[in-house]
């Protein structure tokens, strides 16, 4: 029924419609006629015929069982026949671009009355534009493809290309020169790591972990070696294709026998007798975006040691999907190279110098993961704060219990410390050269990555306890919690396992330990 046809009713008028054949309810100051819908109700008609629901204000009962998005679906909007005279909505409906009004639902720099030394007006404008973009284009696509396992839609990639988001996700640098960023919100020369942090954290709000990696996570880690170590000819060909979403790229390092130990890789590349081509043989495993990638930034064992080569999809290159505990929309795959012929000009960096190519990439890769982890934890905290306020047990809200508040307190502490540490490191990145970052921040970023992912797993466990059975259900009130709990272990593995990174952080600190220091 259109808004022009909606009538105003008093609560007394609605109360008269409380029979199976004439069943009305009030939800959030709106009147719904459920007479024909009752038999289709997933919980059965008896729930709607309860004397506290039929003809009554069922707002509290509804929001204790359903997400507000249910009422926004067309099939349910059509059931509304009017509004309640003099009543105001108790529940604020979210619209694209909305900010959370829940305590700790947003980072403090986005919270009124809080200040931050890190963010400028351009950061704030970019954040608002990214919030609207994610809500309008990314999140609906994420909900679709998290379920069907297909890669993110091409129209989303192309919309991101229009705004030069693919380029911005590579961080600040010469590759942004001459580009119009987010319709001119940010100038290329102004773009810094805080702008990139904003983009990464807003995209993470789609709350689709597999889809999030499918949204060209492989490009974020596979293209920097081309940007930083590729020949001019390679860069002029590959970078525009990728930035315009005409071609896709991934990073192919991990193998069945080697992950964090990149020097243990077994994929080989040998030169042809004329020295003009590499012949590549071997396999790669757990490669993000592999199933739809056109280019593979590949770690190979060569005569001179470890070398990184850009391999186009072609004869001898085969990929097949790997089933994991998150969505196939990530394009996680197994890659095999069978006598693949690649021009020597596709070498990234020096022959035998691949370790420097990969190590220079690790800092940025892990920092991006920290950005996503911090934002995802906040989304879970936001949901837990709302749930424990609206869910009643033993006649009182869940948050009236000290044990529940203790879990919330620990979530807040983990969330805020992760974000604060992240922002401190990001500030250092903005004030260091790439070479300085590699020397000074590798340990810091490794420790933060390990801390943030372990914190995320603790928050996931606590959130499931707060949501109970809903926390392990893939639909309804707890679907975000179930999804996060199931997929958060990925964060602890990708980019380096927690134990490996923790040890890396300590070893870097020990290298800087002064020899004259004594208690």
C-alpha positions as CSV (number, residue, x, y, z in Angstrom):
1,X,0.0,0.0,0.0
2,X,1.4,3.4,-0.9
3,X,2.1,6.1,1.6
4,X,-0.8,8.1,0.2
5,X,-3.2,5.3,1.1
6,X,-1.9,4.8,4.7
7,X,-4.4,5.6,7.4
8,X,-3.9,6.6,11.0
9,X,-5.4,4.2,13.6
10,X,-5.7,4.4,17.3
11,X,-4.4,1.5,19.4
12,X,-8.0,0.8,20.4
13,X,-9.0,0.4,16.8
14,X,-6.1,-2.0,16.1
15,X,-6.9,-4.0,19.2
16,X,-10.3,-5.0,17.6
17,X,-8.4,-7.0,14.9
18,X,-7.2,-9.9,16.9
19,X,-8.7,-13.0,15.4
20,X,-7.3,-15.6,12.9
21,X,-9.2,-14.1,10.0
22,X,-8.7,-10.5,11.0
23,X,-5.2,-10.1,12.5
24,X,-3.4,-6.8,12.9
25,X,-0.3,-5.9,14.8
26,X,1.7,-2.7,15.6
27,X,5.4,-2.7,15.0
28,X,7.4,0.5,15.6
29,X,4.3,2.7,15.3
30,X,3.2,1.1,12.0
31,X,0.1,-1.1,11.6
32,X,0.4,-4.4,9.7
33,X,-2.4,-6.6,8.5
34,X,-1.1,-10.2,8.9
35,X,-4.5,-12.0,8.2
36,X,-3.2,-13.6,5.0
37,X,0.4,-13.8,6.1
38,X,-0.1,-15.7,9.3
39,X,0.1,-19.1,7.7
40,X,3.3,-18.2,5.9
41,X,5.0,-17.0,9.1
42,X,8.2,-19.0,9.6
43,X,7.5,-19.4,13.3
44,X,3.9,-20.6,12.7
45,X,0.6,-18.8,13.0
46,X,0.3,-19.6,16.7
47,X,3.0,-17.1,17.5
48,X,1.0,-14.3,15.9
49,X,-2.2,-15.3,17.5
50,X,-0.7,-15.0,21.0
51,X,-2.8,-12.5,23.1
52,X,0.2,-10.3,23.6
53,X,0.7,-10.0,19.9
54,X,-2.6,-10.1,18.0
55,X,-4.1,-6.6,17.9
56,X,-1.3,-5.4,20.2
57,X,1.9,-3.4,20.0
58,X,4.4,-6.2,19.1
59,X,7.4,-4.0,18.7
60,X,9.4,-5.5,21.6
61,X,8.5,-9.1,20.6
62,X,9.4,-8.5,16.9
63,X,12.8,-6.9,17.6
64,X,13.7,-9.7,20.1
65,X,13.4,-12.2,17.2
66,X,14.1,-10.3,13.9
67,X,16.6,-8.0,12.4
68,X,15.1,-4.6,11.4
69,X,16.1,-5.3,7.7
70,X,13.1,-7.8,7.6
71,X,10.7,-4.9,7.6
72,X,12.5,-3.3,4.7
73,X,11.9,-6.2,2.4
74,X,9.2,-5.5,-0.2
75,X,7.1,-8.5,0.6
76,X,6.7,-7.3,4.2
77,X,6.4,-3.6,3.4
78,X,3.3,-4.4,1.5
79,X,1.7,-5.7,4.7
80,X,1.7,-2.2,6.2
81,X,-1.7,-0.6,6.1
82,X,-1.3,2.4,8.4
83,X,0.4,4.1,11.3
84,X,-0.6,4.7,14.9
85,X,-1.9,8.1,15.7
86,X,0.4,10.0,18.1
87,X,3.0,7.3,18.3
88,X,6.6,7.8,17.4
89,X,8.9,5.0,16.2
90,X,10.9,3.4,19.0
91,X,13.5,1.9,16.7
92,X,15.7,4.0,14.4
93,X,15.9,2.5,11.0
94,X,19.3,2.5,9.4
95,X,19.7,4.1,5.9
96,X,22.7,3.9,3.6
97,X,25.6,6.0,4.9
98,X,24.3,5.9,8.5
99,X,26.7,6.0,11.5
100,X,26.1,3.8,14.5
101,X,24.8,5.5,17.6
102,X,25.8,2.6,19.8
103,X,28.7,3.3,22.3
104,X,31.9,1.9,20.7
105,X,30.0,1.3,17.5
106,X,32.4,3.6,15.7
107,X,36.1,4.4,16.1
108,X,36.4,7.4,18.5
109,X,37.5,9.7,15.6
110,X,34.0,9.3,14.2
111,X,32.3,9.8,17.5
112,X,30.9,13.2,18.4
113,X,32.8,15.0,21.2
114,X,36.0,12.9,20.6
115,X,39.0,14.4,18.8
116,X,41.9,12.9,16.9
117,X,45.2,14.3,15.7
118,X,45.3,11.9,12.8
119,X,42.3,12.7,10.6
120,X,41.7,15.7,8.4
121,X,38.6,17.0,6.7
122,X,39.5,15.0,3.6
123,X,39.6,11.8,5.6
124,X,36.2,12.5,7.0
125,X,34.7,13.3,3.6
126,X,36.2,10.1,2.2
127,X,34.8,8.1,5.1
128,X,31.3,9.4,4.5
129,X,31.5,8.7,0.7
130,X,32.9,5.2,1.4
131,X,30.2,4.5,3.9
132,X,27.5,5.3,1.4
133,X,29.3,3.5,-1.4
134,X,29.7,0.3,0.7
135,X,26.1,0.4,1.9
136,X,24.7,1.0,-1.6
137,X,26.9,-1.2,-3.8
138,X,29.1,-3.5,-1.8
139,X,27.0,-4.9,1.0
140,X,24.0,-6.0,-1.2
141,X,26.4,-7.8,-3.5
142,X,28.2,-9.3,-0.6
143,X,25.0,-10.8,0.8
144,X,24.3,-12.3,-2.6
145,X,27.6,-13.8,-3.4
146,X,28.6,-15.0,0.1
147,X,25.6,-17.3,-0.3
148,X,26.0,-18.4,-4.0
149,X,29.9,-18.5,-3.9
150,X,30.3,-16.6,-7.1
151,X,32.9,-13.9,-7.4
152,X,31.9,-10.3,-6.7
153,X,29.8,-8.8,-9.5
154,X,31.7,-7.1,-12.4
155,X,29.5,-4.0,-12.0
156,X,30.9,-3.5,-8.5
157,X,34.5,-3.8,-9.8
158,X,33.7,-1.3,-12.5
159,X,32.0,1.1,-10.1
160,X,35.1,1.0,-7.9
161,X,37.2,1.6,-11.0
162,X,35.2,4.7,-11.9
163,X,36.1,6.2,-8.5
164,X,39.7,4.9,-8.8
165,X,39.3,2.8,-5.6
166,X,41.4,0.0,-7.1
167,X,44.3,2.5,-7.3
168,X,43.7,4.0,-3.9
169,X,43.8,0.5,-2.3
170,X,47.5,0.4,-3.3
171,X,48.2,3.2,-0.8
172,X,49.9,6.5,-1.5
173,X,52.4,6.8,-4.4
174,X,53.2,7.9,-7.9
175,X,50.5,5.5,-9.3
176,X,47.8,8.0,-8.2
177,X,49.3,10.9,-10.1
178,X,46.8,12.5,-12.5
179,X,43.8,10.4,-11.2
180,X,40.5,11.8,-9.9
181,X,40.0,10.1,-6.6
182,X,36.5,9.5,-5.3
183,X,35.1,12.2,-7.5
184,X,37.7,14.7,-6.4
185,X,37.2,14.3,-2.6
186,X,41.0,13.6,-2.2
187,X,43.8,15.0,-4.2
188,X,46.5,12.5,-5.3
189,X,49.2,14.4,-3.6
190,X,47.2,14.5,-0.3
191,X,46.4,10.8,-0.2
192,X,48.1,9.0,2.7
193,X,47.8,5.8,4.6
194,X,45.0,7.1,6.7
195,X,42.9,7.5,3.6
196,X,43.7,3.9,2.7
197,X,42.8,2.8,6.2
198,X,39.4,4.5,5.8
199,X,38.8,2.7,2.6
200,X,39.8,-0.7,3.9
201,X,37.7,-0.3,7.1
202,X,34.6,0.8,5.3
203,X,34.8,-2.0,2.8
204,X,35.2,-4.5,5.8
205,X,31.7,-3.4,7.0
206,X,30.1,-5.5,4.3
207,X,30.6,-8.3,6.8
208,X,31.3,-10.9,4.2
209,X,34.7,-12.4,4.9
210,X,35.0,-14.5,1.8
211,X,33.4,-11.8,-0.4
212,X,35.8,-9.3,1.1
213,X,38.8,-11.3,-0.1
214,X,37.0,-11.8,-3.4
215,X,36.7,-8.0,-3.7
216,X,40.3,-8.2,-5.2
217,X,42.1,-9.0,-2.0
218,X,44.6,-10.8,-4.4
219,X,45.2,-7.5,-6.1
220,X,46.0,-5.7,-2.9
221,X,48.8,-8.2,-2.3
222,X,49.7,-9.2,-5.8
223,X,50.0,-5.9,-7.6
224,X,52.5,-4.0,-5.3
225,X,55.5,-6.1,-6.5
226,X,54.5,-5.1,-10.1
227,X,54.2,-1.4,-9.0
228,X,57.5,-1.4,-7.1
229,X,59.7,-3.9,-9.1
230,X,58.2,-4.4,-12.5
231,X,59.8,-3.0,-15.7
232,X,58.3,0.1,-17.2
233,X,56.9,-2.0,-20.1
234,X,55.2,-4.4,-17.7
235,X,53.8,-1.6,-15.5
236,X,52.4,0.3,-18.5
237,X,50.6,-2.8,-19.6
238,X,49.4,-4.5,-16.4
239,X,48.6,-1.6,-14.0
240,X,45.9,0.2,-16.2
241,X,44.2,-3.2,-16.9
242,X,44.0,-4.0,-13.2
243,X,43.0,-0.5,-12.1
244,X,40.2,-0.5,-14.7
245,X,39.0,-3.9,-13.5
246,X,39.6,-5.4,-17.0
247,X,42.1,-7.9,-15.7
248,X,42.7,-9.5,-12.2
249,X,45.9,-10.4,-10.4
250,X,46.8,-12.5,-7.4
251,X,49.8,-13.3,-5.3
252,X,51.0,-17.0,-5.7
253,X,53.4,-17.8,-2.9
254,X,52.1,-20.5,-0.6
255,X,52.5,-24.2,-1.5
256,X,51.5,-27.4,0.1
257,X,55.0,-27.8,1.6
258,X,55.8,-24.1,2.4
259,X,53.8,-21.2,3.7
260,X,55.5,-18.7,6.0
261,X,58.9,-20.3,5.0
262,X,59.1,-18.7,1.6
263,X,62.7,-20.0,1.1
264,X,61.3,-23.5,1.2
265,X,59.2,-23.1,-2.0
266,X,59.5,-25.8,-4.6
267,X,58.0,-24.3,-7.7
268,X,60.9,-24.0,-10.2
269,X,61.8,-21.6,-13.0
270,X,64.6,-22.4,-15.4
271,X,65.8,-20.4,-18.3
272,X,65.7,-21.6,-21.9
273,X,69.1,-22.0,-23.6
274,X,68.8,-18.6,-25.3
275,X,68.1,-17.0,-21.9
276,X,64.9,-15.2,-23.2
277,X,62.3,-17.2,-21.3
278,X,61.5,-18.9,-18.0
279,X,60.0,-22.4,-17.9
280,X,58.0,-22.6,-14.8
281,X,56.8,-25.9,-13.1
282,X,55.1,-26.4,-9.8
283,X,52.0,-25.8,-7.8
284,X,50.6,-23.2,-5.4
285,X,47.9,-23.6,-2.9
286,X,45.3,-21.5,-1.0
287,X,45.8,-18.6,-3.4
288,X,43.2,-15.8,-3.0
289,X,41.4,-14.9,-6.3
290,X,43.3,-17.6,-8.1
291,X,40.2,-19.0,-9.9
292,X,39.5,-15.8,-11.7
293,X,43.0,-14.2,-11.9
294,X,44.6,-13.3,-15.2
295,X,48.0,-12.7,-13.7
296,X,49.9,-14.6,-11.0
297,X,52.7,-12.8,-9.0
298,X,54.6,-16.0,-8.4
299,X,57.5,-17.0,-6.1
300,X,59.9,-19.4,-7.8
301,X,63.1,-21.3,-7.0
302,X,65.8,-20.3,-9.6
303,X,69.4,-21.0,-10.1
304,X,70.3,-17.8,-8.3
305,X,67.9,-18.4,-5.4
306,X,64.4,-17.1,-4.9
307,X,62.9,-15.1,-7.8
308,X,59.4,-13.5,-8.3
309,X,57.9,-13.7,-11.8
310,X,54.7,-12.3,-13.2
311,X,52.9,-15.2,-15.0
312,X,49.9,-14.5,-17.2
313,X,47.1,-17.0,-17.4
314,X,47.8,-19.1,-20.6
315,X,48.9,-22.5,-21.8
316,X,50.1,-24.7,-18.9
317,X,48.4,-22.6,-16.2
318,X,45.5,-24.3,-14.6
319,X,43.4,-23.3,-11.5
320,X,40.8,-25.1,-9.6
321,X,38.8,-24.0,-6.5
322,X,39.6,-25.1,-3.0
323,X,36.8,-25.6,-0.6
324,X,37.4,-23.6,2.6
325,X,35.2,-22.7,5.6
326,X,34.5,-19.3,4.1
327,X,32.7,-18.4,0.8
328,X,33.9,-19.5,-2.6
329,X,33.4,-15.9,-3.6
330,X,37.0,-15.4,-2.5
331,X,38.2,-17.4,-5.5
332,X,40.6,-19.4,-3.3
333,X,42.3,-21.9,-5.5
334,X,45.0,-24.4,-6.4
335,X,47.3,-23.3,-9.2
336,X,49.5,-25.6,-11.3
337,X,52.2,-24.5,-13.7
338,X,53.1,-27.1,-16.3
339,X,56.1,-26.0,-18.5
340,X,54.7,-22.5,-18.6
341,X,56.8,-20.3,-20.8
342,X,57.2,-16.7,-19.5
343,X,59.4,-13.9,-21.0
344,X,62.4,-13.1,-18.8
345,X,61.2,-9.5,-18.9
346,X,58.4,-10.6,-16.5
347,X,60.9,-10.9,-13.7
348,X,60.0,-8.6,-10.8
349,X,63.1,-7.2,-9.2
350,X,66.5,-8.9,-9.6
351,X,67.0,-12.6,-10.3
352,X,67.6,-14.2,-6.9
353,X,66.3,-11.1,-5.2
354,X,62.7,-12.3,-4.7
355,X,63.0,-12.4,-0.9
356,X,63.3,-8.6,-0.9
357,X,60.4,-8.3,-3.3
358,X,58.2,-10.4,-1.0
359,X,59.4,-9.0,2.3
360,X,58.8,-5.4,1.1
361,X,55.2,-6.5,0.3
362,X,54.5,-8.2,3.7
363,X,54.4,-5.0,5.8
364,X,51.6,-3.5,3.7
365,X,49.7,-6.8,3.3
366,X,49.7,-7.3,7.1
367,X,48.8,-3.7,7.9
368,X,45.8,-4.0,5.5
369,X,44.7,-7.1,7.4
370,X,45.0,-5.2,10.7
371,X,42.8,-2.5,9.3
372,X,40.1,-5.0,8.4
373,X,40.4,-7.0,11.6
374,X,40.0,-3.9,13.8
375,X,36.8,-2.8,11.9
376,X,35.3,-6.3,11.9
377,X,35.8,-6.6,15.6
378,X,34.0,-3.3,16.0
379,X,31.0,-4.5,14.0
380,X,30.7,-7.5,16.3
381,X,30.9,-5.3,19.4
382,X,28.3,-3.0,17.9
383,X,26.0,-6.0,17.4
384,X,26.6,-7.4,20.9
385,X,25.9,-4.0,22.5
386,X,22.5,-3.8,20.7
387,X,21.7,-7.5,21.4
388,X,22.4,-7.4,25.1
389,X,20.3,-4.3,25.5
390,X,17.2,-5.6,23.7
391,X,17.4,-9.3,24.7
392,X,15.7,-10.2,27.9
393,X,16.5,-13.2,30.1
394,X,14.9,-13.9,33.5
395,X,12.8,-10.7,33.0
396,X,15.8,-8.4,32.6
397,X,18.0,-7.2,29.7
398,X,21.1,-9.4,29.3
399,X,23.3,-6.4,30.1
400,X,21.9,-6.3,33.6
401,X,24.1,-9.2,34.4
402,X,27.7,-8.6,35.6
403,X,29.1,-11.5,33.7
404,X,27.6,-10.1,30.4
405,X,29.0,-6.7,31.1
406,X,32.4,-8.2,31.8
407,X,32.4,-9.8,28.3
408,X,31.4,-6.5,26.8
409,X,34.2,-4.7,28.7
410,X,36.8,-7.1,27.3
411,X,35.5,-6.7,23.8
412,X,35.7,-2.9,24.2
413,X,39.3,-3.1,25.5
414,X,40.4,-5.3,22.6
415,X,38.7,-3.2,20.0
416,X,40.0,0.1,21.3
417,X,43.6,-1.1,21.8
418,X,43.7,-2.6,18.4
419,X,42.5,0.6,16.7
420,X,44.7,2.8,18.8
421,X,47.8,0.8,18.0
422,X,46.8,0.6,14.3
423,X,46.5,4.4,14.1
424,X,49.9,4.9,15.8
425,X,51.6,2.6,13.3
426,X,49.7,4.3,10.4
427,X,51.0,7.7,11.6
428,X,54.6,6.3,11.6
429,X,54.0,4.9,8.0
430,X,52.9,8.4,6.9
431,X,56.2,9.8,8.2
432,X,58.6,7.2,7.0
433,X,60.0,6.2,3.7
434,X,59.2,2.7,2.4
435,X,62.7,1.7,3.3
436,X,62.4,3.0,6.8
437,X,59.1,1.3,7.2
438,X,60.7,-2.1,6.3
439,X,63.4,-1.5,8.9
440,X,61.5,0.0,11.7
441,X,57.9,-1.2,11.4
442,X,58.1,-4.9,10.3
443,X,58.2,-6.0,13.9
444,X,55.5,-3.6,15.1
445,X,53.1,-4.6,12.3
446,X,53.8,-8.3,12.9
447,X,53.0,-7.9,16.6
448,X,49.8,-5.9,15.8
449,X,48.7,-8.5,13.2
450,X,49.2,-11.3,15.8
451,X,47.5,-9.3,18.5
452,X,44.5,-8.2,16.4
453,X,43.7,-11.7,15.1
454,X,44.0,-13.3,18.5
455,X,41.8,-10.6,19.9
456,X,39.3,-11.2,17.2
457,X,39.1,-14.9,18.0
458,X,38.4,-14.1,21.7
459,X,35.7,-11.6,20.7
460,X,34.2,-14.2,18.4
461,X,34.0,-16.7,21.1
462,X,32.5,-14.3,23.6
463,X,30.0,-13.0,21.0
464,X,28.7,-16.6,20.4
465,X,28.1,-17.0,24.2
466,X,26.1,-13.7,24.2
467,X,23.9,-14.7,21.3
468,X,23.5,-18.3,22.3
469,X,21.9,-20.5,19.6
470,X,21.6,-17.6,17.4
471,X,25.3,-17.2,17.4
472,X,25.7,-20.5,15.5
473,X,22.8,-19.9,13.1
474,X,23.6,-18.6,9.5
475,X,20.5,-16.5,9.3
476,X,18.5,-14.1,11.5
477,X,19.6,-12.2,14.5
478,X,23.0,-13.9,14.9
479,X,24.1,-14.3,11.3
480,X,26.9,-11.7,11.7
481,X,28.2,-13.5,14.8
482,X,28.1,-17.0,13.2
483,X,29.8,-15.7,10.1
484,X,32.5,-13.9,12.1
485,X,33.1,-16.9,14.4
486,X,33.4,-19.3,11.4
487,X,35.7,-17.1,9.3
488,X,37.9,-15.2,11.8
489,X,40.6,-18.0,11.9
490,X,41.4,-17.0,8.3
491,X,42.8,-13.7,9.7
492,X,45.1,-15.6,12.0
493,X,46.7,-17.5,9.1
494,X,46.8,-15.2,6.1
495,X,49.9,-13.1,5.8
496,X,51.7,-15.2,8.4
497,X,50.5,-17.4,11.3
498,X,50.2,-15.7,14.7
499,X,53.1,-17.6,16.3
500,X,55.4,-16.8,13.4
501,X,54.6,-13.1,13.5
502,X,54.9,-12.8,17.3
503,X,58.3,-14.3,17.1
504,X,59.2,-12.0,14.2
505,X,58.3,-9.0,16.3
506,X,60.4,-10.1,19.2
507,X,63.4,-11.0,17.0
508,X,63.3,-7.6,15.5
509,X,63.2,-6.0,18.9
510,X,66.2,-8.2,20.0
511,X,68.2,-7.1,17.0
512,X,67.9,-3.5,18.2
513,X,68.7,-4.4,21.8
514,X,71.7,-2.2,22.9
515,X,74.7,-4.1,24.1
516,X,75.3,-1.8,27.0
517,X,71.9,-2.1,28.5
518,X,71.9,-3.6,32.0
519,X,69.5,-3.7,34.9
